[in-house]
Amino acid sequence: MTRLALAKKGTAGIPVFLLTSESARALDQRVPADAVRWARATGFDGAGGKLCMVPDKDGAISCALYGLGNGPKAMDTGKLARLLPPGNYRLEGDVGEPGLASLGWLLGAYRFDRYRKNGDERASLVADDAVDRAMLKSAAEATFLVRDLVNTPTNDLGPGELEQAVRDLARQFGTEVQSIVGEDLLEQNFPMVHAVGRASASAPRIIDLTWGSKNDPKVTLVGKGVCFDTGGLNIKPGDSMSLMKKDMGGAANVLGLARMIMTAKLKVRLRVVIAAVENSISGNAFRPGDVLTSRKGITVEIGNTDAEGRLVLADALSWADEEAPQIMFDMATLTGAARVALGPDLPAMFTDDDALADELSKAGTDREDPMWRLPLWPGYERNLSSAVADVNHISKGGHAGSITAALFLKKFVEKAPSWAHFDIFAWVPAEKPWATVGGEAQCIRAIFDVLSQRYPAG
């Protein structure tokens, strides 16, 4: 895991003044006079992403000025971790919310270096005294866990290795993990997980982590762990398959969220259920037109083998729902339709719980961890009709694909009074200040904020 670019509390740091275009024009008393003269001489104007290093009389770094453009965006500080030379720095000026500014810095310092011979040292942040360092570290480390898992290629992260990652996390927090693997899935009634994963040399499995007191409110997280998706017999074109190592991004994100919950010791009985498979092609691969009987007893006609994620999630959700948790979230890189509608940066959120939706949306805005609610529109359920089974798992006509996928999943949630589904991308396709291209955590800070308000640590 990437080392946190966080200096020890009390460390001296070189000041970095964050300035909007407006405050750069004024350059008030917050900025030393020598730095003002240097900024004027070098033409620093506060444009977004522009860095001005100010030397002292001996040529060492006296301070730095960093442009925020038209307004302070707290997470934009992440770029500084890559721009500045190694050393310790503190943020001054138009910082905005100090916790988010600090988090942006730490996330911007991330580098996936598992396959690199030499890593580079990043500039370290001296966090403001007002920042909750424990929460800051927890959020950064959870994000790094997600990114590391998503970035790891499938030859090193198949279903078995994903199970090991869950066990490694459980060991850190002294909790339990159980798994159901291969043919045992049929004996214990996970037929759709087995059908999707049986063609792979790496056996499909259900992974189940539990933590916390049995007497506390039950919070359950369900993750799609498709470690690679060829599309099955409805094989994907090469370009569409190139990023399919990230199709376990839902599983990675629920593990990152679980890490935050356990670190904070929220007063919950936490359960994490992951359906881990590889959707491969062989003589025993499931086929278009097959009819599968789900764990819940609903028969499902297979419309397209490239829509496998909702099948494994359906069995996992059914199992998790059987104990009627107070609140249940599932996360999945589920549909291209969600990306067409909302793009890579804005995950789709589905729930019938209006109060929960409002809490999540507000937390997403507050934590710069956005999401957008889409409707569980009942009128589209007719698009999942089948002539031979209770339901087809894909919609007819291709319209509203993310909504019909969510409606399909909803059929497998009955007892949990509150459920939300997140259709995420789990990937950054173009560099941002706080993230380079690669795997990404989405929605977990917002969800954690909601849970920590509802179920604070005892």
Buried (B, 14 or more C-beta within 10 A) or exposed (E): EBEBBBBEEEBEBBBBBBBBBEBBEEBEEBBBEBBBEBBEEEEBBBBBEBBBBBEEEEEEBBBBBBBBBEEBBBBBBBBBBBBBEEBBBBBBBBBBBBBBBBBBBBBBBBBBEEEEEEEEEBBBBBBBEEBEBEBBBBBBBBBBBBBBBBBBEBEEBBBBBBBEBBBEBBEEBEBEBEBBBBEBBBEEBBBBBBBBBBBBEBBBBBBBBBBBEEEBBBBBBBBBBBBBBBBBBBEBEEEBBEBBBBBBBBBBBBBBBBBBBBBBEBBBBBBBBBBBBBBBBEEEBBEBEBEBBBBBEBEBBBBBBBBBBBBBBBBBBBBBBEEEBBBBBBBBBBBBBBBEBBEBBBBBBBBEBEEBBEBBBEBBEEBBBBBBBBBBEEEBBEBBEBEEBBBBBBBEEEEBBBBBBBBBBBBBBEEBEBBBBBBBBBBBBEBBBBBBEBBBBBBBBBBBBBBBEBBEEE
